[in-house]
Amino acid sequence: MKLFVKIGIAVLLYLFFLVAYLPANWLVSIAPLPSNVSLAGVDGTLWDGQADLVKIDNRQLENVSWQLSPLGLFLGQANVDFQIGNRATAVSGRGSVSYSLSGLSAENVRFEAPNSFILAGTRLPFRTQISGDVSLMVQTLEQGQPWCEQLNGKLFLNSTNVTNQFGEYPLGDVVLGLSCIDGQVQLNTDEQTNQLGLQGTLILAEKNLVKISAKIKPTDSQPDDLRKALSFLGKQDSQGYYPINYQGTLPGL
Protein backbone atom coordinates (compact mmCIF):
# COMPACT_ATOMS: atom_id res chain seq x y z
CA MET A 1 0.00 0.00 0.00
CA LYS A 2 2.78 2.41 0.88
CA LEU A 3 4.40 1.70 -2.49
CA PHE A 4 1.26 2.72 -4.36
CA VAL A 5 1.06 5.95 -2.32
CA LYS A 6 4.67 6.79 -3.14
CA ILE A 7 4.07 6.07 -6.82
CA GLY A 8 0.94 8.24 -6.79
CA ILE A 9 2.78 11.14 -5.15
CA ALA A 10 5.64 10.78 -7.64
CA VAL A 11 3.22 10.86 -10.58
CA LEU A 12 1.46 13.97 -9.22
CA LEU A 13 4.77 15.74 -8.69
CA TYR A 14 5.89 14.80 -12.20
CA LEU A 15 2.67 16.15 -13.72
CA PHE A 16 2.93 19.34 -11.67
CA PHE A 17 6.47 20.12 -12.81
CA LEU A 18 5.62 19.07 -16.37
CA VAL A 19 2.82 21.62 -16.54
CA ALA A 20 4.76 24.26 -14.58
CA TYR A 21 7.63 24.30 -17.06
CA LEU A 22 5.69 23.95 -20.29
CA PRO A 23 7.05 26.61 -22.69
CA ALA A 24 4.57 29.39 -23.33
CA ASN A 25 5.44 29.53 -27.04
CA TRP A 26 4.49 25.84 -27.44
CA LEU A 27 1.20 26.39 -25.62
CA VAL A 28 0.39 29.35 -27.89
CA SER A 29 1.17 27.23 -30.97
CA ILE A 30 -1.46 24.62 -30.02
CA ALA A 31 -4.01 26.95 -28.40
CA PRO A 32 -7.24 27.55 -30.38
CA LEU A 33 -6.81 31.33 -30.55
CA PRO A 34 -9.49 33.41 -32.30
CA SER A 35 -8.67 34.24 -35.92
CA ASN A 36 -8.31 37.94 -35.09
CA VAL A 37 -5.70 37.36 -32.34
CA SER A 38 -1.98 36.62 -32.87
CA LEU A 39 1.12 36.64 -30.64
CA ALA A 40 4.80 37.04 -31.53
CA GLY A 41 8.01 36.74 -29.53
CA VAL A 42 6.43 34.56 -26.84
CA ASP A 43 8.79 33.40 -24.07
CA GLY A 44 8.65 31.99 -20.55
CA THR A 45 6.08 29.56 -19.18
CA LEU A 46 2.35 29.32 -18.62
CA TRP A 47 2.84 30.70 -15.11
CA ASP A 48 5.33 33.45 -15.88
CA GLY A 49 5.58 34.52 -19.49
CA GLN A 50 5.78 37.40 -21.92
CA ALA A 51 5.08 38.29 -25.53
CA ASP A 52 6.82 40.96 -27.59
CA LEU A 53 3.67 41.67 -29.58
CA VAL A 54 -0.04 40.88 -29.28
CA LYS A 55 -2.33 41.80 -32.19
CA ILE A 56 -6.12 41.99 -31.81
CA ASP A 57 -7.76 43.02 -35.07
CA ASN A 58 -6.05 46.33 -35.96
CA ARG A 59 -4.74 46.96 -32.45
CA GLN A 60 -1.22 46.15 -31.24
CA LEU A 61 0.06 45.65 -27.70
CA GLU A 62 3.80 45.59 -27.06
CA ASN A 63 5.78 43.97 -24.25
CA VAL A 64 2.93 42.03 -22.65
CA SER A 65 3.81 39.95 -19.58
CA TRP A 66 1.76 37.87 -17.15
CA GLN A 67 1.99 35.89 -13.93
CA LEU A 68 -0.62 33.19 -13.39
CA SER A 69 -1.19 31.88 -9.85
CA PRO A 70 -1.06 28.04 -9.61
CA LEU A 71 -2.84 28.17 -6.24
CA GLY A 72 -5.73 30.06 -7.78
CA LEU A 73 -6.29 27.28 -10.34
CA PHE A 74 -6.50 24.70 -7.55
CA LEU A 75 -9.18 26.90 -5.95
CA GLY A 76 -11.15 27.06 -9.19
CA GLN A 77 -10.20 30.48 -10.51
CA ALA A 78 -7.56 32.01 -12.78
CA ASN A 79 -5.70 34.89 -11.11
CA VAL A 80 -3.48 36.85 -13.47
CA ASP A 81 -1.22 39.83 -12.83
CA PHE A 82 -0.45 41.52 -16.16
CA GLN A 83 1.62 44.36 -17.54
CA ILE A 84 1.43 45.97 -20.97
CA GLY A 85 4.18 48.15 -22.41
CA ASN A 86 6.05 50.84 -20.53
CA ARG A 87 6.55 54.61 -20.62
CA ALA A 88 8.16 54.37 -24.06
CA THR A 89 5.20 52.57 -25.70
CA ALA A 90 2.02 54.19 -26.98
CA VAL A 91 -0.16 51.75 -25.02
CA SER A 92 0.54 50.74 -21.44
CA GLY A 93 -1.27 49.14 -18.54
CA ARG A 94 -1.11 46.85 -15.55
CA GLY A 95 -3.39 45.24 -13.00
CA SER A 96 -4.83 42.06 -11.55
CA VAL A 97 -7.64 40.10 -13.21
CA SER A 98 -9.46 36.99 -11.96
CA TYR A 99 -11.88 34.67 -13.68
CA SER A 100 -14.05 31.97 -12.12
CA LEU A 101 -17.46 30.39 -12.61
CA SER A 102 -18.99 33.51 -11.05
CA GLY A 103 -17.45 35.72 -13.75
CA LEU A 104 -14.70 38.26 -14.21
CA SER A 105 -13.24 40.54 -11.54
CA ALA A 106 -10.36 43.02 -11.51
CA GLU A 107 -8.42 45.18 -9.08
CA ASN A 108 -6.08 48.15 -9.46
CA VAL A 109 -6.21 48.20 -13.25
CA ARG A 110 -4.58 51.06 -15.13
CA PHE A 111 -4.70 51.38 -18.92
CA GLU A 112 -3.51 54.24 -21.12
CA ALA A 113 -3.79 54.53 -24.91
CA PRO A 114 -4.22 57.11 -27.68
CA ASN A 115 -7.67 57.51 -29.19
CA SER A 116 -6.28 56.13 -32.46
CA PHE A 117 -5.76 52.79 -30.68
CA ILE A 118 -9.27 52.79 -29.23
CA LEU A 119 -10.93 53.62 -32.54
CA ALA A 120 -8.60 51.43 -34.63
CA GLY A 121 -9.70 52.90 -37.95
CA THR A 122 -13.44 52.92 -37.15
CA ARG A 123 -15.30 55.23 -39.51
CA LEU A 124 -17.31 57.72 -37.47
CA PRO A 125 -20.35 59.69 -38.69
CA PHE A 126 -19.92 63.12 -40.30
CA ARG A 127 -16.25 62.41 -41.17
CA THR A 128 -15.41 62.81 -37.48
CA GLN A 129 -11.81 62.51 -36.31
CA ILE A 130 -10.77 62.36 -32.66
CA SER A 131 -7.28 62.97 -31.28
CA GLY A 132 -5.93 62.81 -27.74
CA ASP A 133 -5.64 59.86 -25.39
CA VAL A 134 -7.53 58.06 -22.64
CA SER A 135 -6.53 56.83 -19.20
CA LEU A 136 -8.63 54.22 -17.41
CA MET A 137 -8.28 53.61 -13.69
CA VAL A 138 -10.35 50.82 -12.11
CA GLN A 139 -10.04 50.16 -8.39
CA THR A 140 -12.58 47.33 -8.30
CA LEU A 141 -14.70 45.49 -10.85
CA GLU A 142 -17.01 42.50 -10.42
CA GLN A 143 -18.94 41.12 -13.36
CA GLY A 144 -22.71 40.87 -13.04
CA GLN A 145 -25.94 41.07 -15.02
CA PRO A 146 -26.18 42.65 -17.48
CA TRP A 147 -22.70 44.12 -16.98
CA CYS A 148 -21.52 44.51 -13.42
CA GLU A 149 -22.07 43.77 -9.75
CA GLN A 150 -19.54 46.33 -8.57
CA LEU A 151 -17.48 49.01 -10.33
CA ASN A 152 -15.39 51.84 -8.98
CA GLY A 153 -13.03 53.87 -11.13
CA LYS A 154 -12.42 56.84 -13.39
CA LEU A 155 -11.98 57.47 -17.10
CA PHE A 156 -9.80 60.42 -18.16
CA LEU A 157 -10.16 61.91 -21.66
CA ASN A 158 -6.95 63.87 -22.12
CA SER A 159 -6.35 66.70 -24.62
CA THR A 160 -9.36 65.58 -26.63
CA ASN A 161 -9.91 67.30 -29.97
CA VAL A 162 -12.85 66.50 -32.24
CA THR A 163 -13.14 67.67 -35.84
CA ASN A 164 -15.91 66.91 -38.32
CA GLN A 165 -17.75 68.51 -41.23
CA PHE A 166 -19.44 70.98 -38.86
CA GLY A 167 -16.34 72.40 -37.20
CA GLU A 168 -13.51 71.91 -34.76
CA TYR A 169 -14.08 71.15 -31.09
CA PRO A 170 -11.01 71.17 -28.81
CA LEU A 171 -12.70 69.64 -25.76
CA GLY A 172 -9.62 69.55 -23.56
CA ASP A 173 -9.59 67.30 -20.49
CA VAL A 174 -12.71 65.52 -19.24
CA VAL A 175 -12.95 63.28 -16.17
CA LEU A 176 -15.70 60.65 -15.97
CA GLY A 177 -16.53 58.71 -12.83
CA LEU A 178 -17.28 54.99 -13.26
CA SER A 179 -19.82 53.15 -11.13
CA CYS A 180 -22.32 50.30 -11.25
CA ILE A 181 -26.03 51.04 -10.82
CA ASP A 182 -28.46 48.10 -10.88
CA GLY A 183 -26.03 46.06 -12.96
CA GLN A 184 -25.53 48.85 -15.49
CA VAL A 185 -22.31 50.79 -16.11
CA GLN A 186 -22.67 54.49 -15.32
CA LEU A 187 -20.33 57.30 -16.37
CA ASN A 188 -20.85 60.73 -14.86
CA THR A 189 -19.23 64.15 -15.11
CA ASP A 190 -19.88 67.65 -13.81
CA GLU A 191 -18.56 71.16 -14.31
CA GLN A 192 -15.78 70.59 -11.78
CA THR A 193 -14.24 67.85 -13.95
CA ASN A 194 -14.46 69.43 -17.42
CA GLN A 195 -14.19 72.86 -19.03
CA LEU A 196 -17.31 72.44 -21.18
CA GLY A 197 -20.06 73.48 -18.78
CA LEU A 198 -21.27 69.88 -19.04
CA GLN A 199 -22.85 67.71 -16.38
CA GLY A 200 -24.83 64.49 -16.54
CA THR A 201 -24.66 60.75 -16.88
CA LEU A 202 -24.25 58.07 -19.52
CA ILE A 203 -25.60 54.60 -18.74
CA LEU A 204 -24.67 51.43 -20.62
CA ALA A 205 -27.65 49.10 -20.21
CA GLU A 206 -28.34 45.60 -21.50
CA LYS A 207 -28.20 44.82 -25.22
CA ASN A 208 -25.64 47.66 -25.68
CA LEU A 209 -28.32 50.27 -25.10
CA VAL A 210 -26.88 53.69 -24.24
CA LYS A 211 -28.85 56.26 -22.27
CA ILE A 212 -27.56 59.83 -21.98
CA SER A 213 -29.13 62.35 -19.64
CA ALA A 214 -27.09 65.55 -19.44
CA LYS A 215 -27.11 69.30 -19.87
CA ILE A 216 -24.64 71.92 -21.01
CA LYS A 217 -24.45 75.69 -20.76
CA PRO A 218 -22.32 78.25 -22.63
CA THR A 219 -18.96 79.05 -21.03
CA ASP A 220 -16.02 81.23 -22.06
CA SER A 221 -13.74 78.17 -22.20
CA GLN A 222 -15.85 76.34 -24.78
CA PRO A 223 -14.68 76.10 -28.40
CA ASP A 224 -16.39 78.67 -30.63
CA ASP A 225 -17.92 76.04 -32.91
CA LEU A 226 -19.40 74.22 -29.91
CA ARG A 227 -20.88 77.36 -28.39
CA LYS A 228 -22.49 78.30 -31.72
CA ALA A 229 -24.03 74.81 -32.06
CA LEU A 230 -25.64 74.69 -28.60
CA SER A 231 -28.89 76.26 -29.79
CA PHE A 232 -29.55 73.18 -31.96
CA LEU A 233 -30.00 71.14 -28.75
CA GLY A 234 -33.26 72.89 -27.86
CA LYS A 235 -34.36 75.59 -25.45
CA GLN A 236 -32.33 76.77 -22.48
CA ASP A 237 -33.76 76.18 -19.03
CA SER A 238 -34.00 78.81 -16.30
CA GLN A 239 -30.33 78.25 -15.37
CA GLY A 240 -29.08 78.59 -18.95
CA TYR A 241 -28.55 74.88 -19.67
CA TYR A 242 -29.35 73.15 -22.97
CA PRO A 243 -30.63 69.53 -22.73
CA ILE A 244 -28.68 66.54 -24.05
CA ASN A 245 -30.82 63.40 -24.13
CA TYR A 246 -30.21 60.25 -26.14
CA GLN A 247 -31.30 56.63 -26.06
CA GLY A 248 -30.00 54.11 -28.57
CA THR A 249 -26.76 52.44 -29.60
CA LEU A 250 -23.45 54.15 -30.34
CA PRO A 251 -21.46 53.36 -33.53
CA GLY A 252 -18.98 50.54 -32.99
CA LEU A 253 -20.44 49.43 -29.65
C-alpha positions as a Markdown table, in Angstrom:
| # | Residue | x | y | z |
|---|---|---|---|---|
| 1 | Met | 0.0 | 0.0 | 0.0 |
| 2 | Lys | 2.8 | 2.4 | 0.9 |
| 3 | Leu | 4.4 | 1.7 | -2.5 |
| 4 | Phe | 1.3 | 2.7 | -4.4 |
| 5 | Val | 1.1 | 5.9 | -2.3 |
| 6 | Lys | 4.7 | 6.8 | -3.1 |
| 7 | Ile | 4.1 | 6.1 | -6.8 |
| 8 | Gly | 0.9 | 8.2 | -6.8 |
| 9 | Ile | 2.8 | 11.1 | -5.2 |
| 10 | Ala | 5.6 | 10.8 | -7.6 |
| 11 | Val | 3.2 | 10.9 | -10.6 |
| 12 | Leu | 1.5 | 14.0 | -9.2 |
| 13 | Leu | 4.8 | 15.7 | -8.7 |
| 14 | Tyr | 5.9 | 14.8 | -12.2 |
| 15 | Leu | 2.7 | 16.1 | -13.7 |
| 16 | Phe | 2.9 | 19.3 | -11.7 |
| 17 | Phe | 6.5 | 20.1 | -12.8 |
| 18 | Leu | 5.6 | 19.1 | -16.4 |
| 19 | Val | 2.8 | 21.6 | -16.5 |
| 20 | Ala | 4.8 | 24.3 | -14.6 |
| 21 | Tyr | 7.6 | 24.3 | -17.1 |
| 22 | Leu | 5.7 | 23.9 | -20.3 |
| 23 | Pro | 7.0 | 26.6 | -22.7 |
| 24 | Ala | 4.6 | 29.4 | -23.3 |
| 25 | Asn | 5.4 | 29.5 | -27.0 |
| 26 | Trp | 4.5 | 25.8 | -27.4 |
| 27 | Leu | 1.2 | 26.4 | -25.6 |
| 28 | Val | 0.4 | 29.3 | -27.9 |
| 29 | Ser | 1.2 | 27.2 | -31.0 |
| 30 | Ile | -1.5 | 24.6 | -30.0 |
| 31 | Ala | -4.0 | 26.9 | -28.4 |
| 32 | Pro | -7.2 | 27.6 | -30.4 |
| 33 | Leu | -6.8 | 31.3 | -30.6 |
| 34 | Pro | -9.5 | 33.4 | -32.3 |
| 35 | Ser | -8.7 | 34.2 | -35.9 |
| 36 | Asn | -8.3 | 37.9 | -35.1 |
| 37 | Val | -5.7 | 37.4 | -32.3 |
| 38 | Ser | -2.0 | 36.6 | -32.9 |
| 39 | Leu | 1.1 | 36.6 | -30.6 |
| 40 | Ala | 4.8 | 37.0 | -31.5 |
| 41 | Gly | 8.0 | 36.7 | -29.5 |
| 42 | Val | 6.4 | 34.6 | -26.8 |
| 43 | Asp | 8.8 | 33.4 | -24.1 |
| 44 | Gly | 8.6 | 32.0 | -20.5 |
| 45 | Thr | 6.1 | 29.6 | -19.2 |
| 46 | Leu | 2.3 | 29.3 | -18.6 |
| 47 | Trp | 2.8 | 30.7 | -15.1 |
| 48 | Asp | 5.3 | 33.4 | -15.9 |
| 49 | Gly | 5.6 | 34.5 | -19.5 |
| 50 | Gln | 5.8 | 37.4 | -21.9 |
| 51 | Ala | 5.1 | 38.3 | -25.5 |
| 52 | Asp | 6.8 | 41.0 | -27.6 |
| 53 | Leu | 3.7 | 41.7 | -29.6 |
| 54 | Val | 0.0 | 40.9 | -29.3 |
| 55 | Lys | -2.3 | 41.8 | -32.2 |
| 56 | Ile | -6.1 | 42.0 | -31.8 |
| 57 | Asp | -7.8 | 43.0 | -35.1 |
| 58 | Asn | -6.1 | 46.3 | -36.0 |
| 59 | Arg | -4.7 | 47.0 | -32.4 |
| 60 | Gln | -1.2 | 46.1 | -31.2 |
| 61 | Leu | 0.1 | 45.7 | -27.7 |
| 62 | Glu | 3.8 | 45.6 | -27.1 |
| 63 | Asn | 5.8 | 44.0 | -24.2 |
| 64 | Val | 2.9 | 42.0 | -22.6 |
| 65 | Ser | 3.8 | 40.0 | -19.6 |
| 66 | Trp | 1.8 | 37.9 | -17.1 |
| 67 | Gln | 2.0 | 35.9 | -13.9 |
| 68 | Leu | -0.6 | 33.2 | -13.4 |
| 69 | Ser | -1.2 | 31.9 | -9.9 |
| 70 | Pro | -1.1 | 28.0 | -9.6 |
| 71 | Leu | -2.8 | 28.2 | -6.2 |
| 72 | Gly | -5.7 | 30.1 | -7.8 |
| 73 | Leu | -6.3 | 27.3 | -10.3 |
| 74 | Phe | -6.5 | 24.7 | -7.6 |
| 75 | Leu | -9.2 | 26.9 | -6.0 |
| 76 | Gly | -11.2 | 27.1 | -9.2 |
| 77 | Gln | -10.2 | 30.5 | -10.5 |
| 78 | Ala | -7.6 | 32.0 | -12.8 |
| 79 | Asn | -5.7 | 34.9 | -11.1 |
| 80 | Val | -3.5 | 36.9 | -13.5 |
| 81 | Asp | -1.2 | 39.8 | -12.8 |
| 82 | Phe | -0.5 | 41.5 | -16.2 |
| 83 | Gln | 1.6 | 44.4 | -17.5 |
| 84 | Ile | 1.4 | 46.0 | -21.0 |
| 85 | Gly | 4.2 | 48.2 | -22.4 |
| 86 | Asn | 6.1 | 50.8 | -20.5 |
| 87 | Arg | 6.5 | 54.6 | -20.6 |
| 88 | Ala | 8.2 | 54.4 | -24.1 |
| 89 | Thr | 5.2 | 52.6 | -25.7 |
| 90 | Ala | 2.0 | 54.2 | -27.0 |
| 91 | Val | -0.2 | 51.7 | -25.0 |
| 92 | Ser | 0.5 | 50.7 | -21.4 |
| 93 | Gly | -1.3 | 49.1 | -18.5 |
| 94 | Arg | -1.1 | 46.8 | -15.5 |
| 95 | Gly | -3.4 | 45.2 | -13.0 |
| 96 | Ser | -4.8 | 42.1 | -11.6 |
| 97 | Val | -7.6 | 40.1 | -13.2 |
| 98 | Ser | -9.5 | 37.0 | -12.0 |
| 99 | Tyr | -11.9 | 34.7 | -13.7 |
| 100 | Ser | -14.0 | 32.0 | -12.1 |
| 101 | Leu | -17.5 | 30.4 | -12.6 |
| 102 | Ser | -19.0 | 33.5 | -11.1 |
| 103 | Gly | -17.5 | 35.7 | -13.8 |
| 104 | Leu | -14.7 | 38.3 | -14.2 |
| 105 | Ser | -13.2 | 40.5 | -11.5 |
| 106 | Ala | -10.4 | 43.0 | -11.5 |
| 107 | Glu | -8.4 | 45.2 | -9.1 |
| 108 | Asn | -6.1 | 48.1 | -9.5 |
| 109 | Val | -6.2 | 48.2 | -13.2 |
| 110 | Arg | -4.6 | 51.1 | -15.1 |
| 111 | Phe | -4.7 | 51.4 | -18.9 |
| 112 | Glu | -3.5 | 54.2 | -21.1 |
| 113 | Ala | -3.8 | 54.5 | -24.9 |
| 114 | Pro | -4.2 | 57.1 | -27.7 |
| 115 | Asn | -7.7 | 57.5 | -29.2 |
| 116 | Ser | -6.3 | 56.1 | -32.5 |
| 117 | Phe | -5.8 | 52.8 | -30.7 |
| 118 | Ile | -9.3 | 52.8 | -29.2 |
| 119 | Leu | -10.9 | 53.6 | -32.5 |
| 120 | Ala | -8.6 | 51.4 | -34.6 |
| 121 | Gly | -9.7 | 52.9 | -37.9 |
| 122 | Thr | -13.4 | 52.9 | -37.2 |
| 123 | Arg | -15.3 | 55.2 | -39.5 |
| 124 | Leu | -17.3 | 57.7 | -37.5 |
| 125 | Pro | -20.3 | 59.7 | -38.7 |
| 126 | Phe | -19.9 | 63.1 | -40.3 |
| 127 | Arg | -16.3 | 62.4 | -41.2 |
| 128 | Thr | -15.4 | 62.8 | -37.5 |
| 129 | Gln | -11.8 | 62.5 | -36.3 |
| 130 | Ile | -10.8 | 62.4 | -32.7 |
| 131 | Ser | -7.3 | 63.0 | -31.3 |
| 132 | Gly | -5.9 | 62.8 | -27.7 |
| 133 | Asp | -5.6 | 59.9 | -25.4 |
| 134 | Val | -7.5 | 58.1 | -22.6 |
| 135 | Ser | -6.5 | 56.8 | -19.2 |
| 136 | Leu | -8.6 | 54.2 | -17.4 |
| 137 | Met | -8.3 | 53.6 | -13.7 |
| 138 | Val | -10.3 | 50.8 | -12.1 |
| 139 | Gln | -10.0 | 50.2 | -8.4 |
| 140 | Thr | -12.6 | 47.3 | -8.3 |
| 141 | Leu | -14.7 | 45.5 | -10.9 |
| 142 | Glu | -17.0 | 42.5 | -10.4 |
| 143 | Gln | -18.9 | 41.1 | -13.4 |
| 144 | Gly | -22.7 | 40.9 | -13.0 |
| 145 | Gln | -25.9 | 41.1 | -15.0 |
| 146 | Pro | -26.2 | 42.7 | -17.5 |
| 147 | Trp | -22.7 | 44.1 | -17.0 |
| 148 | Cys | -21.5 | 44.5 | -13.4 |
| 149 | Glu | -22.1 | 43.8 | -9.8 |
| 150 | Gln | -19.5 | 46.3 | -8.6 |
| 151 | Leu | -17.5 | 49.0 | -10.3 |
| 152 | Asn | -15.4 | 51.8 | -9.0 |
| 153 | Gly | -13.0 | 53.9 | -11.1 |
| 154 | Lys | -12.4 | 56.8 | -13.4 |
| 155 | Leu | -12.0 | 57.5 | -17.1 |
| 156 | Phe | -9.8 | 60.4 | -18.2 |
| 157 | Leu | -10.2 | 61.9 | -21.7 |
| 158 | Asn | -7.0 | 63.9 | -22.1 |
| 159 | Ser | -6.4 | 66.7 | -24.6 |
| 160 | Thr | -9.4 | 65.6 | -26.6 |
| 161 | Asn | -9.9 | 67.3 | -30.0 |
| 162 | Val | -12.9 | 66.5 | -32.2 |
| 163 | Thr | -13.1 | 67.7 | -35.8 |
| 164 | Asn | -15.9 | 66.9 | -38.3 |
| 165 | Gln | -17.8 | 68.5 | -41.2 |
| 166 | Phe | -19.4 | 71.0 | -38.9 |
| 167 | Gly | -16.3 | 72.4 | -37.2 |
| 168 | Glu | -13.5 | 71.9 | -34.8 |
| 169 | Tyr | -14.1 | 71.1 | -31.1 |
| 170 | Pro | -11.0 | 71.2 | -28.8 |
| 171 | Leu | -12.7 | 69.6 | -25.8 |
| 172 | Gly | -9.6 | 69.6 | -23.6 |
| 173 | Asp | -9.6 | 67.3 | -20.5 |
| 174 | Val | -12.7 | 65.5 | -19.2 |
| 175 | Val | -12.9 | 63.3 | -16.2 |
| 176 | Leu | -15.7 | 60.7 | -16.0 |
| 177 | Gly | -16.5 | 58.7 | -12.8 |
| 178 | Leu | -17.3 | 55.0 | -13.3 |
| 179 | Ser | -19.8 | 53.2 | -11.1 |
| 180 | Cys | -22.3 | 50.3 | -11.2 |
| 181 | Ile | -26.0 | 51.0 | -10.8 |
| 182 | Asp | -28.5 | 48.1 | -10.9 |
| 183 | Gly | -26.0 | 46.1 | -13.0 |
| 184 | Gln | -25.5 | 48.8 | -15.5 |
| 185 | Val | -22.3 | 50.8 | -16.1 |
| 186 | Gln | -22.7 | 54.5 | -15.3 |
| 187 | Leu | -20.3 | 57.3 | -16.4 |
| 188 | Asn | -20.9 | 60.7 | -14.9 |
| 189 | Thr | -19.2 | 64.2 | -15.1 |
| 190 | Asp | -19.9 | 67.6 | -13.8 |
| 191 | Glu | -18.6 | 71.2 | -14.3 |
| 192 | Gln | -15.8 | 70.6 | -11.8 |
| 193 | Thr | -14.2 | 67.9 | -14.0 |
| 194 | Asn | -14.5 | 69.4 | -17.4 |
| 195 | Gln | -14.2 | 72.9 | -19.0 |
| 196 | Leu | -17.3 | 72.4 | -21.2 |
| 197 | Gly | -20.1 | 73.5 | -18.8 |
| 198 | Leu | -21.3 | 69.9 | -19.0 |
| 199 | Gln | -22.9 | 67.7 | -16.4 |
| 200 | Gly | -24.8 | 64.5 | -16.5 |
| 201 | Thr | -24.7 | 60.7 | -16.9 |
| 202 | Leu | -24.3 | 58.1 | -19.5 |
| 203 | Ile | -25.6 | 54.6 | -18.7 |
| 204 | Leu | -24.7 | 51.4 | -20.6 |
| 205 | Ala | -27.6 | 49.1 | -20.2 |
| 206 | Glu | -28.3 | 45.6 | -21.5 |
| 207 | Lys | -28.2 | 44.8 | -25.2 |
| 208 | Asn | -25.6 | 47.7 | -25.7 |
| 209 | Leu | -28.3 | 50.3 | -25.1 |
| 210 | Val | -26.9 | 53.7 | -24.2 |
| 211 | Lys | -28.8 | 56.3 | -22.3 |
| 212 | Ile | -27.6 | 59.8 | -22.0 |
| 213 | Ser | -29.1 | 62.4 | -19.6 |
| 214 | Ala | -27.1 | 65.5 | -19.4 |
| 215 | Lys | -27.1 | 69.3 | -19.9 |
| 216 | Ile | -24.6 | 71.9 | -21.0 |
| 217 | Lys | -24.5 | 75.7 | -20.8 |
| 218 | Pro | -22.3 | 78.2 | -22.6 |
| 219 | Thr | -19.0 | 79.0 | -21.0 |
| 220 | Asp | -16.0 | 81.2 | -22.1 |
| 221 | Ser | -13.7 | 78.2 | -22.2 |
| 222 | Gln | -15.8 | 76.3 | -24.8 |
| 223 | Pro | -14.7 | 76.1 | -28.4 |
| 224 | Asp | -16.4 | 78.7 | -30.6 |
| 225 | Asp | -17.9 | 76.0 | -32.9 |
| 226 | Leu | -19.4 | 74.2 | -29.9 |
| 227 | Arg | -20.9 | 77.4 | -28.4 |
| 228 | Lys | -22.5 | 78.3 | -31.7 |
| 229 | Ala | -24.0 | 74.8 | -32.1 |
| 230 | Leu | -25.6 | 74.7 | -28.6 |
| 231 | Ser | -28.9 | 76.3 | -29.8 |
| 232 | Phe | -29.6 | 73.2 | -32.0 |
| 233 | Leu | -30.0 | 71.1 | -28.7 |
| 234 | Gly | -33.3 | 72.9 | -27.9 |
| 235 | Lys | -34.4 | 75.6 | -25.4 |
| 236 | Gln | -32.3 | 76.8 | -22.5 |
| 237 | Asp | -33.8 | 76.2 | -19.0 |
| 238 | Ser | -34.0 | 78.8 | -16.3 |
| 239 | Gln | -30.3 | 78.2 | -15.4 |
| 240 | Gly | -29.1 | 78.6 | -18.9 |
| 241 | Tyr | -28.5 | 74.9 | -19.7 |
| 242 | Tyr | -29.3 | 73.1 | -23.0 |
| 243 | Pro | -30.6 | 69.5 | -22.7 |
| 244 | Ile | -28.7 | 66.5 | -24.1 |
| 245 | Asn | -30.8 | 63.4 | -24.1 |
| 246 | Tyr | -30.2 | 60.2 | -26.1 |
| 247 | Gln | -31.3 | 56.6 | -26.1 |
| 248 | Gly | -30.0 | 54.1 | -28.6 |
| 249 | Thr | -26.8 | 52.4 | -29.6 |
| 250 | Leu | -23.5 | 54.1 | -30.3 |
| 251 | Pro | -21.5 | 53.4 | -33.5 |
| 252 | Gly | -19.0 | 50.5 | -33.0 |
| 253 | Leu | -20.4 | 49.4 | -29.7 |
